[in-house]
Amino acid sequence: MVCAIDSTPSVNELFEFKRLASLINMTVGLQFMSDLHLERFEYKYDISPAASHLALVGDIGRFCDYDDYAGFLKKQCQTFDQVLLVAGNNEFYGSSRHEGLDAAERLAQDPTLQGKLVFLNRTRIDLTGSNVTVLGCTMHSHIEPGHAQLNKDFERIRNWTVKDHNMEHELDVEWLRYSLEQIAETEPQRQVVILTHHAPSFQDTCHPSHENNAVSQCFCSNTLEAFKAWKGKDQCRAIVYLIDLVI
């Protein structure tokens, strides 16, 4: 999917996935993919380029499958000017979070990727030749006490706890708020695209059977409500995230 940045959408429009398809006149092209789950398909998947930059917003594969993941990313780096990677929860399956982050940093430094891969873990990047800034983080959800059994992550990510998960949520939210505030104060001319894996709203972001029930907190949060009051929100042109349609 290609997102363009040419107008000032409302806050509600920013969080409508369909909106991204209608934003087509931008100074830099961004193509989006997520949830390929390539560990199920031997890391074989062809992406037809529709823009100069590719954003992979999580659950592409597993960091523990380093060589296979690197091989897939190498192919994308040969095709696109730049590849932006946001980790999903599945990236850490089969490893600890620390081990996964180490693997992600190794990927970003891997010489076979030609310096084109940028790992976005509460990271800002300004796209060359434009006034577009990309802010990327997983945007972990917040899971209430007693609901750990609803999320398989705590079984599949080594030494991962609800406390760890919720701490990452707080760090993601605070980093994003601060980053937007700093851009608004020092670079008001910049246009911002936010890339996350988990959805920043409970509304229209998951299967109807999960909306407003306990399961949705595993992959959604109410960050949108806080975002509406943040300084710098008006510079944001698009927010890209996974819509969970799993029944």
Stockholm file with secondary structure:
# STOCKHOLM 1.0

chainA/1-247         MVCAIDSTPSVNELFEFKRLASLINMTVGLQFMSDLHLERFEYKYDISPAASHLALVGDIGRFCDYDDYAGFLKKQCQTFDQVLLVAGNNEFYGSSRHEGLDAAERLAQDPTLQGKLVFLNRTRIDLTGSNVTVLGCTMHSHIEPGHAQLNKDFERIRNWTVKDHNMEHELDVEWLRYSLEQIAETEPQRQVVILTHHAPSFQDTCHPSHENNAVSQCFCSNTLEAFKAWKGKDQCRAIVYLIDLVI
#=GR chainA/1-247 SS CEECCCSCCCHHHHTCTTHHHHCCCCSSCEEEECCCCGGGTTTCCCCCCCSSEEEECSCSCCTTSHHHHHHHHHHHHHHSSEEEECCCSGGGTTSBHHHHHHHHHHHHHCGGGTTCEEECSSEEEECTTSSEEEEECCCCCCCCTTCGGGCTHHHHSBTCCHHHHHHHHHHHHHHHHHHHHHHHHHCTTCEEEEECSSBSCSTTSBCTTTTTSGGGGGTBCCHHHHHTTSTTGGGEEEEECCCBCCC
#=GC SS_cons         CEECCCSCCCHHHHTCTTHHHHCCCCSSCEEEECCCCGGGTTTCCCCCCCSSEEEECSCSCCTTSHHHHHHHHHHHHHHSSEEEECCCSGGGTTSBHHHHHHHHHHHHHCGGGTTCEEECSSEEEECTTSSEEEEECCCCCCCCTTCGGGCTHHHHSBTCCHHHHHHHHHHHHHHHHHHHHHHHHHCTTCEEEEECSSBSCSTTSBCTTTTTSGGGGGTBCCHHHHHTTSTTGGGEEEEECCCBCCC
//
